Amino acid sequence: MNQLELRDKAALFLLVMLVVLTLVEMTLSYSENRRYYQKRDTLNNLYLTGLAFCLNLLVKGFTFFVLTYVWQYHLFIISNRIVYWIVLIIAQDFLYWVLHYTGHYCRLFWAMHVTHHSSQHFNFSVGFRSTVFEPLYRVFFYFPLALMGFNALDILYAYLVTQLYGNLVHTRYKISLPRWYGYIFVTPSQHSVHHASNIPYLDKNMGMVFIIWDRIFGTYQDENLPEPTRYGLTHQPQDMGPVNIIFHEWRALIGDMRKAPGLSNKLKYLFNSPGWSHDGSSKTARELQRIESESRNQNQESR
């Protein structure tokens, strides 16, 4: 068995395992009346997954070509295969964190990423609710990997493996893990925070495999609020049809840019954080968190 066949079988095994786990979670949820799944939401997840899969296939050749072209200018090669794969997984996960961070702090990218966050549920099927247009720009964030001497096939395989791990943490079932694990790797509880619309949880825990990036760069948050975790968006669209799920934020962005005075403000709507407004009529996540924190401190002082 050659290396390519081994990779294909390993990837297929991981994918099948994830599908089986999703069906098990769904069955347990219904049998225990936990209501973790909702029929229309699950169908939307499958539809969006299918769209993302088709787009991935369409741009796969382009992605491979671009990464291979950039690889020609690689700065070094790691000869030890074990070190090669360890460095690739860690570097790839960090660059995904950068990609993910950009998706939350630049409204242009948020307009595409918001699809993944629009579900008001949190389960394995939500992990498949892909950012449909991400395949069009994801490759550009992985240029550094090619420059580090990692070939295109290995980069794409590493992405698949880390993506599958990212799907596994989309569950509300409590999983007993050693304390040290959550200091290094993303846990379901930590990723539950990422999908929450509670103000203190907004734009937190953006790691795919490693949570250390969030701890280092100040975007880490424990699931520790007294109120229940609410999933979805701070302003949930009324129309939860699949087309509106994909395009509702684009419509809102275009509308804000049209009414903004001057080119500078129009560009700020495009590149500033979601929630930024030229007249203060809406707030970014950080502004909302600051306001809530100040209010909480005032309430504590008045007691």
C-alpha positions as CSV (number, residue, x, y, z in Angstrom):
1,M,0.0,0.0,0.0
2,N,1.5,3.3,-1.0
3,Q,1.4,6.5,1.0
4,L,-1.4,8.1,-1.0
5,E,-3.7,5.0,-0.6
6,L,-3.0,5.0,3.1
7,R,-4.0,8.7,3.4
8,D,-7.2,8.1,1.4
9,K,-8.2,5.2,3.7
10,A,-7.4,7.2,6.8
11,A,-9.4,10.2,5.6
12,L,-12.3,7.9,4.7
13,F,-12.2,6.2,8.1
14,L,-12.3,9.6,9.9
15,L,-15.1,10.8,7.7
16,V,-17.2,7.7,8.2
17,M,-16.5,7.8,12.0
18,L,-17.8,11.4,12.1
19,V,-21.0,10.5,10.2
20,V,-21.6,7.6,12.5
21,L,-21.1,9.8,15.6
22,T,-23.5,12.3,14.1
23,L,-26.2,9.7,13.7
24,V,-25.6,8.3,17.2
25,E,-25.8,11.8,18.7
26,M,-29.0,12.5,16.7
27,T,-30.5,9.3,17.9
28,L,-29.6,9.9,21.6
29,S,-30.9,13.5,21.4
30,Y,-34.3,12.4,20.1
31,S,-34.6,9.3,22.4
32,E,-33.6,11.4,25.5
33,N,-35.8,14.4,24.3
34,R,-32.8,16.8,24.6
35,R,-33.8,18.7,21.5
36,Y,-30.3,19.2,20.3
37,Y,-31.5,18.7,16.7
38,Q,-34.3,20.4,14.8
39,K,-35.4,19.0,11.4
40,R,-35.2,22.2,9.3
41,D,-31.9,23.2,10.8
42,T,-30.4,19.8,10.1
43,L,-31.6,19.9,6.5
44,N,-30.1,23.4,6.1
45,N,-26.8,22.0,7.5
46,L,-26.8,19.2,4.9
47,Y,-27.7,21.6,2.1
48,L,-24.9,24.0,3.0
49,T,-22.5,21.1,3.4
50,G,-23.3,20.0,-0.1
51,L,-22.8,23.5,-1.6
52,A,-19.4,23.8,0.2
53,F,-18.4,20.3,-1.0
54,C,-19.2,21.1,-4.6
55,L,-17.4,24.4,-4.5
56,N,-14.4,22.7,-2.9
57,L,-14.3,20.2,-5.8
58,L,-14.6,23.1,-8.4
59,V,-11.6,25.0,-6.9
60,K,-9.5,22.0,-5.8
61,G,-7.4,22.1,-9.0
62,F,-6.8,25.8,-8.7
63,T,-5.9,25.4,-5.0
64,F,-3.4,22.6,-5.8
65,F,-1.9,24.6,-8.7
66,V,-1.5,27.8,-6.6
67,L,0.1,26.0,-3.6
68,T,2.4,24.1,-6.0
69,Y,3.5,27.3,-7.7
70,V,4.2,29.0,-4.4
71,W,6.1,25.9,-3.2
72,Q,8.7,26.5,-5.9
73,Y,10.0,29.4,-3.8
74,H,10.1,27.5,-0.5
75,L,12.6,28.7,2.0
76,F,13.6,25.3,3.5
77,I,12.6,21.7,3.6
78,I,12.1,19.6,6.8
79,S,13.6,16.2,6.0
80,N,12.5,14.3,9.2
81,R,9.0,13.1,8.4
82,I,7.8,13.1,12.0
83,V,8.9,16.6,12.6
84,Y,7.6,17.5,9.1
85,W,4.0,16.5,10.0
86,I,4.1,17.9,13.5
87,V,5.2,21.3,12.3
88,L,2.7,21.2,9.4
89,I,-0.3,20.4,11.7
90,I,0.7,23.1,14.2
91,A,1.5,25.7,11.5
92,Q,-1.7,24.9,9.5
93,D,-3.8,25.2,12.6
94,F,-2.3,28.6,13.5
95,L,-2.9,29.9,10.0
96,Y,-6.5,28.6,10.2
97,W,-6.8,30.6,13.5
98,V,-5.7,33.7,11.5
99,L,-8.2,32.9,8.8
100,H,-10.9,32.4,11.4
101,Y,-10.0,35.6,13.3
102,T,-10.2,37.5,10.0
103,G,-13.7,36.0,9.5
104,H,-14.8,37.5,12.8
105,Y,-13.1,40.9,12.7
106,C,-13.5,41.9,9.0
107,R,-17.1,42.3,7.9
108,L,-16.3,41.4,4.3
109,F,-15.2,37.9,5.5
110,W,-17.9,37.8,8.2
111,A,-20.5,38.1,5.5
112,M,-19.2,34.7,4.3
113,H,-18.4,33.1,7.6
114,V,-21.7,34.1,9.2
115,T,-23.4,31.1,7.6
116,H,-21.6,28.8,10.0
117,H,-22.8,30.7,13.0
118,S,-26.4,31.2,11.9
119,S,-27.7,27.9,13.5
120,Q,-29.4,28.3,16.9
121,H,-28.4,24.7,17.7
122,F,-25.1,23.1,18.5
123,N,-24.5,19.6,17.4
124,F,-22.2,17.5,15.1
125,S,-24.3,18.4,12.0
126,V,-23.6,22.1,12.7
127,G,-19.9,21.3,12.2
128,F,-20.8,20.5,8.6
129,R,-22.5,23.9,8.2
130,S,-19.6,25.2,6.2
131,T,-18.6,28.7,5.3
132,V,-19.7,28.1,1.7
133,F,-17.4,30.6,-0.1
134,E,-14.4,29.9,2.1
135,P,-12.7,27.6,-0.6
136,L,-12.4,30.7,-2.8
137,Y,-10.0,32.5,-0.5
138,R,-8.7,29.9,2.0
139,V,-5.7,29.0,-0.2
140,F,-4.2,32.5,0.2
141,F,-3.9,32.1,3.9
142,Y,-1.9,28.9,3.4
143,F,0.8,30.4,1.2
144,P,3.2,30.5,4.2
145,L,3.0,26.7,4.4
146,A,4.1,26.3,0.8
147,L,6.9,28.7,1.5
148,M,7.9,26.6,4.5
149,G,8.4,23.6,2.1
150,F,5.2,21.7,2.6
151,N,3.8,20.4,-0.6
152,A,0.2,21.1,-1.8
153,L,-1.1,17.5,-1.2
154,D,0.2,17.4,2.4
155,I,-1.3,20.9,3.1
156,L,-4.7,19.8,1.8
157,Y,-4.5,16.5,3.8
158,A,-3.5,18.4,7.0
159,Y,-6.4,20.7,6.5
160,L,-8.8,17.7,6.1
161,V,-7.5,16.1,9.4
162,T,-7.8,19.3,11.4
163,Q,-11.2,20.1,9.9
164,L,-12.5,16.7,11.0
165,Y,-11.2,17.3,14.5
166,G,-13.0,20.7,14.4
167,N,-16.3,18.8,13.6
168,L,-15.8,16.6,16.6
169,V,-16.0,19.4,19.1
170,H,-19.5,20.5,17.9
171,T,-21.4,18.7,20.6
172,R,-23.3,19.6,23.7
173,Y,-22.8,16.2,25.3
174,K,-20.4,16.5,28.2
175,I,-17.2,14.6,27.5
176,S,-14.8,13.9,30.4
177,L,-11.4,15.1,29.5
178,P,-8.2,15.5,31.6
179,R,-7.8,19.1,32.8
180,W,-4.5,19.6,30.9
181,Y,-6.2,18.7,27.6
182,G,-8.3,21.9,27.6
183,Y,-5.1,24.0,28.1
184,I,-3.8,22.8,24.7
185,F,-6.6,21.4,22.6
186,V,-10.0,22.7,21.8
187,T,-12.8,21.0,23.8
188,P,-16.6,20.9,23.0
189,S,-17.2,23.3,25.9
190,Q,-14.7,25.8,24.6
191,H,-16.2,25.6,21.1
192,S,-19.7,25.9,22.5
193,V,-18.6,29.3,23.6
194,H,-17.5,30.2,20.1
195,H,-21.0,29.5,18.7
196,A,-22.8,31.4,21.5
197,S,-24.5,34.8,21.1
198,N,-24.1,35.7,24.8
199,I,-22.2,39.0,24.7
200,P,-19.2,37.9,26.7
201,Y,-18.8,34.9,24.4
202,L,-18.8,36.8,21.1
203,D,-15.6,36.3,18.9
204,K,-14.0,33.9,21.4
205,N,-12.2,30.5,21.1
206,M,-11.4,30.5,17.4
207,G,-9.0,27.6,17.4
208,M,-9.7,24.5,15.3
209,V,-7.4,22.0,17.1
210,F,-5.3,24.0,19.4
211,I,-6.8,26.4,21.9
212,I,-3.3,27.8,22.8
213,W,-3.7,30.5,20.0
214,D,-6.7,32.0,21.8
215,R,-4.9,31.9,25.1
216,I,-1.9,33.6,23.6
217,F,-3.8,36.3,21.7
218,G,-6.4,37.1,24.2
219,T,-9.5,35.6,22.6
220,Y,-10.0,32.8,25.1
221,Q,-13.1,32.5,27.2
222,D,-14.4,29.7,29.5
223,E,-18.0,28.6,29.4
224,N,-18.7,30.1,32.8
225,L,-21.8,32.4,32.6
226,P,-24.7,31.9,35.1
227,E,-27.2,32.1,32.3
228,P,-27.7,29.4,29.6
229,T,-25.6,29.4,26.5
230,R,-27.6,30.8,23.5
231,Y,-26.5,29.7,20.1
232,G,-26.8,31.7,16.8
233,L,-26.4,35.3,16.0
234,T,-27.0,38.4,18.1
235,H,-29.5,39.5,15.4
236,Q,-31.0,36.3,14.0
237,P,-32.5,36.6,10.5
238,Q,-36.2,35.9,10.5
239,D,-36.0,34.0,7.2
240,M,-33.9,30.9,7.9
241,G,-34.2,29.5,4.4
242,P,-30.9,28.3,2.9
243,V,-30.6,31.1,0.4
244,N,-31.1,33.8,3.0
245,I,-28.7,32.1,5.4
246,I,-26.0,32.6,2.8
247,F,-26.8,36.1,1.6
248,H,-28.6,38.0,4.4
249,E,-25.3,39.5,5.7
250,W,-24.3,40.5,2.2
251,R,-27.6,42.4,1.8
252,A,-27.1,44.1,5.1
253,L,-23.5,45.1,4.3
254,I,-24.4,46.5,0.9
255,G,-27.3,48.5,2.5
256,D,-24.9,49.9,5.1
257,M,-22.4,50.9,2.5
258,R,-25.0,52.6,0.4
259,K,-26.2,54.8,3.2
260,A,-22.7,55.6,4.5
261,P,-21.5,59.1,3.7
262,G,-18.2,59.3,1.8
263,L,-15.8,56.6,0.5
264,S,-13.9,56.3,3.8
265,N,-17.0,55.3,5.7
266,K,-18.1,52.9,3.0
267,L,-14.7,51.1,3.2
268,K,-14.9,51.0,6.9
269,Y,-18.1,49.1,6.7
270,L,-16.3,46.7,4.4
271,F,-13.2,46.1,6.5
272,N,-14.0,47.0,10.1
273,S,-15.5,44.6,12.6
274,P,-19.1,43.5,12.2
275,G,-21.3,46.0,14.1
276,W,-19.2,49.0,13.4
277,S,-21.3,52.0,12.2
278,H,-20.4,55.5,11.2
279,D,-23.2,57.0,13.4
280,G,-22.9,54.7,16.5
281,S,-26.3,53.1,15.7
282,S,-24.8,49.6,16.1
283,K,-21.9,48.3,18.1
284,T,-19.1,45.8,17.6
285,A,-18.7,42.8,19.8
286,R,-15.8,44.4,21.7
287,E,-17.9,47.6,22.3
288,L,-20.8,45.5,23.5
289,Q,-18.5,43.6,25.9
290,R,-17.0,46.8,27.2
291,I,-20.5,48.3,27.9
292,E,-21.7,45.1,29.6
293,S,-18.5,44.9,31.7
294,E,-18.8,48.5,32.8
295,S,-22.5,48.0,33.7
296,R,-21.7,44.9,35.7
297,N,-19.0,46.7,37.6
298,Q,-21.3,49.6,38.4
299,N,-23.9,47.2,39.7
300,Q,-21.4,45.5,41.9
301,E,-20.2,48.9,43.3
302,S,-23.7,50.0,44.1
303,R,-24.4,46.9,46.2
